[in-house]
């Protein structure tokens, strides 16, 4: 799948702008603040129905306006796919595919396979476990809609259980039978989610190691491990054990909503011991592994968005990335960069068609 045309209306800093893209490589160049990343985010928006960089939908509207429209025409195996995402203040966001609106935006996930690599990915290393779980869920969900529904249902039951714990505390009462209903639902959903996450990581970790070694030149050893409370006991048992603690704290302390990914370099946490270059290489390896996993698991090559990818990378790492692209492992690629000469020099070595778009 690739994106042929993109039209933006009142999206972020764009009043009105139309783009035509090459089916292989597209370079968006220009100074900082001109809107390169916003174009990539608009493409991401068409794939996921939301912004990658700003989850507050109203803040994606151009200043002084009250709506935005993102309109994209994709080519999927020779067939046109027309996807439009629009939002007006005070009205529910609308996502349409070939003029038919989705009842639930989550039903669209996976229609446009896409991977983004951005400086914002550093949050995967620096922020808390929720950020890493979202990455985990995002990768699996693009090829398993049943998994996505389980995650959404689990979050709903978790919220209900937490609300019930707060209600018990506020009213000085306790109903074990009602709580058990939520425990059983959480246990069933949590068990399925845990199993799929564990299976995914077993398959994903070797792909990640291979990608990182290709980028780093094999000089460093990195680790990526799945951590879950359910590795110790079934969730139903964990919920029973933590009942008194949950009642005191008024929220659920055990479950797959506490899962995390351990990220290490040479056996040490990369957050504390990795240099900026090593951390960025780790993240690029992570995203390239996501790309390869998705490519192997579903029809159609994902679109790859590379936002400011060459920042903070030394020449050797850049050369490795170029070699990966040059082996034709990717489909349509979008690259944003402030250095037009550098970007053009890179893509000329790849021997593929490309579009050079100055903003």
VOLUMLUM-936425 format. One record per residue: x negated, y, z of N, C-alpha, C in turn. Coordinates in steps of 0.2 Angstrom, whole numbers. Each point is the difference from the previous one (the first is absolute). Layout:
<pts>
X; Y; Z; X; Y; Z; X; Y; Z
...
</pts>
This chain:
<pts>
-4; -6; 0; 4; 6; 0; -4; 6; 0
2; 5; -4; -4; 7; 0; 5; 5; 0
-2; 6; 2; 4; 6; 0; -2; 4; -6
5; 2; -5; -1; 4; -6; 1; 7; 1
6; 2; 4; 1; 7; 1; 3; 1; 7
-2; 6; 2; 2; 2; 7; 2; 8; 0
6; 1; 2; 2; 7; 1; 2; 2; 7
-3; 6; 2; 1; 2; 7; 4; 7; 0
5; 0; 4; 4; 6; 1; 0; 2; 8
-3; 5; 2; 0; 3; 7; -3; -5; 4
-5; -4; -2; -3; -5; 4; -7; 3; 3
0; 1; 6; -6; 3; 3; -2; 6; -3
-6; 1; -3; -2; 6; -3; 2; 1; -7
4; -5; -3; 2; 1; -7; 7; 2; -1
1; 6; -3; 6; 2; -2; 3; -4; -5
-3; -1; -6; 2; -5; -5; -6; -2; -4
-1; -6; -1; -6; -2; -3; 1; -7; -3
-2; -1; -7; 1; -7; -3; -7; -2; -2
-1; -7; 1; -6; -3; -1; 1; -6; -5
-5; -1; -5; 0; -6; -4; -6; -4; 2
0; -7; 1; -6; -3; 2; -2; -6; -4
-7; -1; 0; -3; -6; -4; 2; -6; 4
0; -6; -4; 2; -6; 3; -5; -3; 4
-6; 3; 0; -6; -3; 3; -3; 5; 6
-3; 5; -2; -4; 4; 5; 3; 7; -1
1; 3; 6; 3; 7; 0; -4; 4; 5
-4; 5; -2; -4; 4; 5; 4; 7; 1
1; 1; 6; 3; 7; 2; -5; 4; 4
-3; 5; -3; -5; 4; 2; 2; 7; 1
-4; 3; 5; 2; 7; 2; -2; 2; 7
-1; 6; 2; -2; 2; 6; 5; -3; 6
-2; 0; 6; 4; -1; 6; 6; 4; 0
6; -3; 2; 6; 4; 1; 4; 1; -7
-2; -2; -5; 3; 1; -7; 6; -5; -1
0; -6; 4; 6; -4; -1; -2; -7; -2
-6; -2; -1; -2; -7; -2; 3; -5; 4
-1; 0; 6; 2; -5; 5; 8; 0; 0
3; 6; -1; 8; 0; -1; 2; -4; -6
-3; 0; -5; 2; -4; -6; -1; -7; 2
-5; -2; 3; -1; -7; 2; 6; -2; 5
1; 5; 5; 6; -2; 5; 7; 0; -4
1; 3; -5; 6; 0; -4; 1; -7; -3
-6; -3; -2; 0; -6; -3; 2; -6; 5
-4; 1; 6; 2; -4; 6; 7; 0; 2
3; 6; 0; 7; 2; 2; 4; -5; -5
-1; 0; -6; 4; -4; -5; 0; -8; 2
-6; -2; 2; -1; -7; 2; 3; -2; 7
0; 5; 5; 2; -2; 6; 6; 4; 3
2; 5; -4; 6; 4; 2; -2; 5; 6
-6; 1; 1; -3; 5; 5; -7; 2; -1
-2; 5; 3; -7; 3; -1; -5; -4; 4
-6; -1; -2; -5; -3; 3; -3; 4; 5
0; 7; -1; -3; 5; 4; 4; 3; 5
6; 1; -1; 5; 4; 4; 7; -3; 1
1; -4; 5; 6; -4; 1; 6; 5; 1
-1; 6; 1; 6; 5; 1; 2; 2; -7
6; -2; -2; 2; 1; -7; 1; 7; -2
3; 4; 5; 1; 7; -2; -7; 4; -1
-5; -2; 3; -6; 3; -1; -4; -2; -7
3; -4; -3; -2; -1; -7; 3; 4; -5
5; 4; 2; 3; 5; -5; -4; 6; 0
0; 3; -6; -4; 6; -2; 3; 6; 5
-5; 4; 3; 2; 5; 4; 5; 5; -3
5; 1; 3; 5; 5; -2; 6; -4; -4
-1; -6; -1; 6; -4; -4; 3; -5; 5
6; -3; -3; 3; -4; 5; 1; -7; -3
-4; -2; -5; 1; -7; -3; -7; -1; -4
-1; -7; -1; -5; -1; -5; 2; -6; -4
-3; -1; -6; 2; -6; -4; -7; -3; -3
-1; -6; 1; -6; -4; -3; 3; -4; -6
-2; 0; -6; 3; -4; -5; -6; -3; -4
0; -7; 0; -5; -4; -3; 3; -5; -5
-4; -1; -6; 2; -5; -5; -6; -5; 0
1; -6; 2; -5; -5; 0; 1; -5; -6
-5; -3; -2; 0; -6; -5; -1; -6; 4
5; -5; 0; -1; -6; 3; 1; -5; -5
-6; -3; -2; 0; -5; -5; 4; 2; -7
-1; 6; -2; 4; 3; -6; 6; 3; 1
3; -1; 6; 7; 3; 2; -1; 6; 4
4; 5; -1; 0; 6; 3; 3; -1; 7
-3; 3; 5; 3; 0; 7; 0; 7; 2
6; 3; 1; 1; 7; 2; 2; 1; 7
-5; 3; 4; 1; 0; 7; 0; 7; 2
5; 2; 4; 1; 7; 2; 1; 0; 8
-4; 5; 3; 1; 1; 7; 2; 7; 1
6; 1; 4; 2; 7; 1; 2; 1; 7
-1; 6; 2; 2; 2; 7; 3; 7; 0
5; 1; 4; 3; 7; 1; 1; 1; 8
-2; 5; 2; 1; 1; 7; 7; -1; 3
1; -4; 5; 6; -1; 2; 4; -6; -3
-3; -3; -5; 3; -5; -4; -5; -6; 0
2; -6; 0; -4; -6; 0; -4; -1; -6
-6; -2; 1; -5; -1; -6; 3; -5; -4
-1; 1; -7; 3; -4; -5; -6; -3; -4
0; -7; -1; -5; -3; -4; 4; -4; -5
-1; 1; -7; 3; -3; -5; -5; -4; -5
2; -6; -2; -3; -4; -5; 4; -1; -6
-2; 3; -6; 4; -1; -6; 7; 3; 2
1; 6; 3; 6; 3; 1; 4; -3; 5
-2; -5; 3; 4; -3; 6; -3; 1; 7
4; 3; 4; -3; 2; 7; 0; -6; 4
-5; -1; 4; -1; -5; 5; 4; 2; 6
3; -5; 3; 4; 0; 6; -5; 1; 6
-6; -4; 0; -5; 1; 4; -7; 0; -3
-3; 5; 2; -7; 2; -4; -5; -6; 1
1; -4; 6; -4; -6; 1; 1; -5; -5
5; 0; -4; 2; -5; -5; -5; 1; -6
-3; 6; -1; -4; 2; -5; -7; -2; 1
-2; -1; 6; -7; -2; 1; -2; -6; -4
-6; 0; -3; -2; -5; -5; 1; 1; -7
5; 4; -2; 2; 1; -7; -6; 3; -3
-3; 5; 3; -6; 3; -3; -6; -2; 4
-4; -5; -1; -6; -2; 4; -5; 6; -1
-3; 2; 6; -4; 5; 0; -5; 0; 7
-6; 2; -1; -5; 1; 5; -3; 6; 0
0; 4; 6; -4; 6; 0; -6; 0; 4
-5; 3; -2; -6; 1; 4; -1; 8; 1
0; 2; 7; 0; 7; 1; -5; 1; 6
-2; 6; 1; -4; 2; 6; 5; -1; 6
7; 1; -1; 4; -1; 6; 0; -7; 3
-3; -5; -4; 0; -7; 2; -4; -1; 6
-4; 5; 2; -5; 0; 6; 4; -1; 6
7; 2; 0; 4; -2; 6; 1; -7; 1
-1; -4; -5; 0; -8; 1; -6; -2; 6
-5; 4; -1; -5; -1; 5; 0; 4; 7
2; 6; -1; 0; 5; 5; 6; 0; 5
6; -2; -3; 6; 1; 4; 2; -7; 3
6; 0; 3; 2; -6; 4; 2; -5; -4
3; -6; 3; 1; -6; -3; 6; 1; -5
5; 4; 1; 6; 1; -4; -2; 2; -7
-5; 4; -1; -3; 1; -7; -2; -6; -3
-4; -4; 3; -2; -6; -3; 5; -5; -1
5; -1; 4; 6; -4; -1; 4; 2; -6
1; 7; -1; 3; 2; -6; -4; -2; -7
-6; 0; 1; -4; -2; -6; 1; -7; -1
0; -4; 5; 1; -7; -1; 7; -2; -3
5; 4; 3; 7; -1; -2; 1; 2; -7
-4; 6; -2; 1; 2; -7; -3; -4; -5
-5; -4; 1; -3; -4; -5; 4; -6; -1
2; -3; 6; 5; -6; 0; 6; 1; -4
3; 6; 2; 7; 2; -2; 1; 0; -8
-6; 3; -3; 0; 1; -7; 1; -7; -4
-1; -6; 3; 1; -6; -3; 5; -5; 3
3; 3; 6; 4; -4; 4; 6; 4; 3
5; 1; -3; 6; 4; 2; 3; -3; 6
0; -6; 1; 3; -3; 6; -4; 2; 6
-7; 0; -1; -4; 2; 6; 2; 8; 2
0; 4; -5; 2; 7; 1; 7; 0; 4
5; -4; -2; 6; 0; 4; -1; -2; 7
-4; -5; 1; -1; -3; 7; -3; 6; 4
-5; 4; -3; -3; 5; 4; 5; 5; 2
4; 2; -5; 5; 5; 2; 5; -2; 5
2; -6; -1; 5; -3; 5; -3; -1; 7
-7; -2; 0; -3; 0; 7; -1; 7; 3
-1; 5; -4; -1; 7; 3; 7; 2; 3
5; -2; -4; 7; 2; 3; 2; -4; 6
-2; -6; 1; 2; -4; 6; -5; 3; 6
-6; 1; -2; -5; 3; 5; 3; 6; 3
2; 5; -4; 3; 6; 2; 6; -1; 5
4; -5; -2; 6; -2; 4; -2; -3; 6
-5; -4; 1; -2; -3; 6; -3; 6; 4
-4; 4; -2; -3; 6; 4; 6; 4; 2
5; 1; -4; 5; 5; 3; 4; -4; 5
1; -6; 0; 3; -4; 5; -4; 0; 7
-6; -1; -1; -5; 1; 6; 1; 7; 3
0; 5; -3; 1; 7; 2; 7; 0; 4
5; -3; -4; 7; 0; 3; 0; -3; 7
-3; -6; 0; 0; -4; 7; -3; 5; 5
-6; 3; -2; -3; 4; 6; 4; 6; 2
3; 3; -5; 4; 6; 1; 6; -2; 5
3; -6; -1; 6; -2; 3; -1; -4; 6
-6; -2; 1; -1; -4; 6; 3; -7; -1
0; -3; -5; 3; -7; -1; -4; -4; -5
2; -6; -1; -4; -4; -4; 4; -6; -3
0; -1; -6; 4; -6; -3; -4; -4; -4
-2; -6; 2; -5; -4; -3; 2; -3; -6
7; -1; 0; 3; -4; -6; 0; 5; -6
1; 6; 1; 0; 5; -6; -7; 1; -2
-5; 0; 4; -7; 1; -2; -2; -6; -3
2; -6; 2; -2; -6; -4; 2; 0; -7
6; 3; -2; 2; 0; -7; -6; 4; -4
-2; 5; 3; -5; 4; -4; -7; -4; 0
-1; -3; 6; -7; -4; 0; 0; -6; -5
6; -3; -1; 0; -5; -5; 0; 2; -7
3; 6; -2; -1; 3; -6; -7; 2; -2
-3; 3; 5; -7; 3; 0; -5; -6; -1
2; -6; 3; -5; -6; 0; 0; -3; -7
6; 0; -3; 1; -3; -6; -3; 4; -6
1; 7; 0; -3; 4; -5; -7; 1; 1
-2; 0; 7; -7; 1; 1; -5; -6; -2
3; -6; 1; -3; -6; -2; -1; 0; -7
5; 2; -4; -1; 0; -8; -5; 5; -2
0; 6; 3; -4; 5; -2; -8; -2; 2
0; -2; 6; -7; -2; 2; -3; -6; -4
4; -4; -2; -2; -6; -5; -3; 3; -6
4; 5; -3; -1; 2; -7; -7; 5; 1
0; 4; 5; -6; 4; 1; -6; -5; 1
0; -5; 4; -6; -4; 1; -2; -4; -7
5; -2; -4; -1; -3; -6; -3; 5; -5
3; 6; 0; -3; 5; -4; -7; 2; 1
-2; 0; 7; -7; 2; 2; -5; -6; -2
2; -6; 1; -4; -5; -2; -2; 0; -8
5; 2; -4; -2; 1; -7; -3; 7; -2
2; 5; 4; -3; 6; -1; -7; 2; 2
-2; -3; 6; -7; 1; 2; -5; -1; -4
0; -6; -3; -6; -2; -5; 0; 5; -6
6; 2; -2; 0; 5; -6; -3; 7; 2
2; 2; 6; -3; 6; 3; -8; -1; 0
-2; -5; 3; -7; -1; 1; -4; 1; -7
3; -4; -5; -3; 0; -7; 0; 8; -2
5; 3; 0; 1; 7; -2; -5; 5; 3
-1; -1; 7; -4; 4; 4; -7; -1; -3
-2; -7; 0; -7; -1; -2; -2; 2; -7
5; 0; -5; -1; 3; -6; -1; 8; 0
3; 3; 4; 0; 7; 1; -7; 2; 4
-1; -3; 5; -6; 1; 4; -7; -3; -2
1; -4; -5; -6; -4; -2; -3; -5; 4
5; -2; 5; -2; -6; 4; -4; 1; 6
-1; 7; 1; -5; 1; 6; 3; 0; 7
7; 0; 0; 3; 0; 7; 5; -6; 0
1; -2; 7; 5; -5; 1; 6; 3; 3
6; -1; -2; 6; 3; 2; 5; -5; 2
4; 2; 5; 5; -5; 2; 7; 3; 0
5; -4; -1; 7; 3; 0; 4; -6; 3
3; 1; 6; 3; -6; 3; 7; 3; 3
5; -5; 0; 7; 1; 2; 0; -1; 7
3; 5; 4; 1; -1; 7; 7; 0; 2
3; -5; 4; 7; 0; 2; 1; -4; 6
4; 3; 4; 2; -3; 6; 3; -7; -1
3; -1; -6; 3; -7; -1; -5; -5; -2
-6; 2; 0; -6; -5; 0; 0; -4; 6
2; 3; 6; 0; -4; 6; 6; -4; 2
6; 2; -2; 6; -3; 2; 6; 2; -5
5; -4; -1; 6; 3; -3; 3; 6; 3
3; 4; -5; 2; 7; 3; 6; -1; 5
4; -5; -1; 5; -2; 5; -3; 0; 7
-5; -4; 1; -4; -1; 6; -3; 6; 2
-3; 4; -4; -3; 6; 2; 5; 5; 3
6; 1; -3; 5; 4; 2; 2; -2; 7
1; -6; 1; 2; -2; 7; -6; 1; 5
-6; -1; -2; -6; 2; 5; 0; 7; 2
2; 5; -5; -1; 7; 1; 6; 3; 2
6; -4; 2; 6; 3; 2; 0; 6; 5
-4; -2; 6; 0; 5; 5; -4; 6; -2
-5; -1; -4; -4; 6; -2; 4; 4; -5
4; -3; -4; 4; 4; -5; 5; 4; 4
3; -3; 5; 5; 3; 4; -2; 6; 3
-6; 0; 3; -4; 6; 3; -1; 5; -5
-3; -2; -6; -3; 5; -5; 6; 2; -4
5; -4; -1; 6; 2; -4; -1; 0; -7
-5; -5; -2; -1; -1; -7; -3; -7; -1
0; -2; -6; -3; -7; -1; -7; 0; -1
-4; -4; 4; -7; 0; 0; -3; -5; -4
4; -5; -2; -3; -6; -4; 4; -1; -6
-4; -2; -5; 3; -1; -7; -4; 2; -6
2; -1; -6; -4; 1; -6; -1; 7; -1
4; 5; 4; -1; 7; -1; -6; 2; 4
-4; -4; 3; -6; 1; 3; -6; -3; -4
1; -3; -6; -5; -3; -4; -5; 5; -2
-6; -2; -2; -5; 5; -2; -5; -4; -4
-4; 4; -4; -6; -3; -4; -6; 3; 3
-5; -5; 2; -6; 1; 2; -5; 2; -6
-3; 5; 0; -5; 2; -5; -7; 1; 2
-4; -4; -2; -7; 0; 2; -5; 1; -5
-6; 2; 2; -6; 0; -4; -6; -2; 4
-3; -6; -3; -6; -3; 4; 3; -2; 7
6; -2; 0; 3; -2; 7; 2; 5; 5
-1; 6; -2; 2; 6; 4; 6; 4; -3
4; 3; 4; 6; 4; -3; -3; 5; -5
3; 0; -6; -2; 5; -5; 2; 7; 2
5; 1; 4; 2; 6; 3; -6; 4; 3
-3; -4; 4; -6; 3; 4; -7; 0; -3
-1; -6; -3; -7; -1; -3; -1; 1; -7
6; 1; -4; -1; 1; -7; -1; 7; -2
-5; 1; -5; -1; 7; -2; 6; 2; -5
0; 6; -2; 6; 3; -4; 0; -4; -7
-6; -1; -2; 0; -4; -7; 2; -7; 1
-2; -4; 6; 2; -6; 1; 7; -1; 1
3; 5; 4; 7; 0; 1; 4; 1; -6
-2; 4; -5; 3; 1; -6; 0; -6; -4
-6; -3; -1; -1; -6; -3; 5; -6; 2
0; 0; 7; 5; -5; 3; 7; 1; -2
2; 6; 0; 7; 2; -2; 1; -1; -8
-5; 1; -4; 1; -1; -7; 0; -8; -1
-4; -3; 3; 0; -8; 0; 7; -2; 2
3; 2; 5; 6; -2; 2; 5; 2; -5
0; 5; -3; 5; 2; -5; -1; -4; -7
-6; -1; -1; -1; -4; -6; 2; -7; 1
-1; -3; 6; 2; -6; 2; 8; -1; -1
3; 6; 3; 8; 0; -1; 2; 0; -7
-4; 3; -5; 1; 0; -7; 0; -7; -3
-6; -3; 2; -1; -7; -3; 5; -5; 3
2; 1; 6; 5; -5; 3; 7; 1; -3
2; 7; -1; 6; 1; -4; 0; -3; -7
-5; 2; -3; -1; -2; -7; 1; -8; -1
-3; -4; 5; 0; -7; 0; 7; -3; 2
4; 4; 4; 6; -3; 2; 6; 2; -3
0; 5; -5; 6; 2; -3; -2; 2; -8
6; 0; -4; -2; 2; -7; -1; 7; -1
-4; 2; -4; -2; 7; -2; -6; 3; 5
-4; 3; -4; -6; 3; 4; 2; 6; 3
-1; 1; 7; 1; 6; 3; -3; 6; -2
3; 6; 0; -3; 7; -1; -4; 1; 6
-6; 3; -2; -5; 2; 5; -1; 7; 0
1; 3; 6; -1; 7; 1; -6; 1; 4
-5; 4; -2; -7; 1; 3; 0; 8; 2
1; 2; 6; 0; 7; 2; -7; 1; 3
-4; 4; -4; -6; 3; 3; -4; -6; 2
-1; -5; -4; -3; -6; 2; -8; 1; 1
-3; 4; -4; -7; 1; 0; -3; 4; 6
5; 3; 4; -2; 4; 5; -4; -5; 6
-5; 2; 2; -4; -3; 6; -3; -7; -2
0; -2; -7; -3; -6; -2; -7; 1; -3
-5; -4; 1; -6; 1; -3; 0; -3; -7
-5; 1; -4; 0; -2; -7; 0; -7; -1
-3; -4; 5; 1; -7; -1; 7; -3; 1
4; 3; 4; 7; -2; 1; 4; 2; -6
-1; 6; -2; 3; 3; -6; -1; -5; -6
-6; -2; -1; -2; -5; -5; 3; -6; 0
1; -3; 6; 4; -6; 1; 7; 0; -2
3; 6; 2; 7; 1; -1; 1; 1; -8
-5; 3; -3; 1; 1; -8; -1; -7; -3
-4; -4; 3; -1; -7; -3; 7; -4; 1
3; 1; 5; 6; -4; 1; 6; 2; -5
0; 7; -1; 5; 3; -5; -2; -3; -7
-7; 0; -1; -2; -1; -7; 1; -8; -2
1; -4; 5; 2; -7; -1; 7; -1; -2
4; 6; -1; 7; -1; -2; 4; -3; 5
-1; 1; 7; 3; -4; 5; 7; 4; 1
0; 6; -2; 6; 5; 1; 4; 1; -6
6; 3; 2; 5; 2; -6; -1; 7; -1
6; 4; 2; 0; 7; 0; -3; 3; 6
-5; 5; -1; -3; 3; 6; 0; 8; -1
1; 3; 6; 1; 7; 1; -6; 2; 4
-4; 5; -2; -6; 2; 4; 1; 7; 1
-1; 3; 6; 0; 7; 2; -7; 2; 2
-3; 5; -2; -6; 3; 2; -1; 7; -1
-4; 3; 4; -1; 7; -1; -6; 1; -5
-4; -5; -1; -6; 1; -5; 2; -3; -7
2; 4; -4; 2; -2; -7; -6; -4; -3
-6; 3; 0; -6; -3; -3; -1; -7; 2
0; -1; 7; -1; -6; 3; 5; -5; -2
6; 1; 0; 6; -4; -2; -1; -2; -7
-1; 5; -4; -1; -2; -8; -6; -5; -1
-5; 2; 3; -6; -5; -1; 1; -7; 3
4; -1; 5; 2; -6; 2; 4; -4; -5
6; 3; -2; 5; -3; -4; -3; -2; -7
-5; 4; -2; -3; -1; -7; -4; -7; 0
-2; -2; 6; -4; -6; 0; 5; -6; 0
6; 1; 1; 5; -6; 1; 2; -2; -7
-1; 4; -5; 2; -3; -7; 8; -1; 0
4; 4; 3; 7; -1; 0; 3; 7; -3
6; 0; -2; 3; 6; -2; 2; 4; 6
0; 6; 0; 1; 4; 6; 3; 7; -2
4; 3; 5; 3; 7; -1; -4; 4; 6
-2; 6; -2; -3; 5; 4; 5; 6; 1
2; 0; 6; 5; 5; 2; -2; 5; 5
-1; 7; -3; -2; 5; 5; 5; 4; 3
1; 0; 6; 5; 4; 4; -2; 7; 2
</pts>
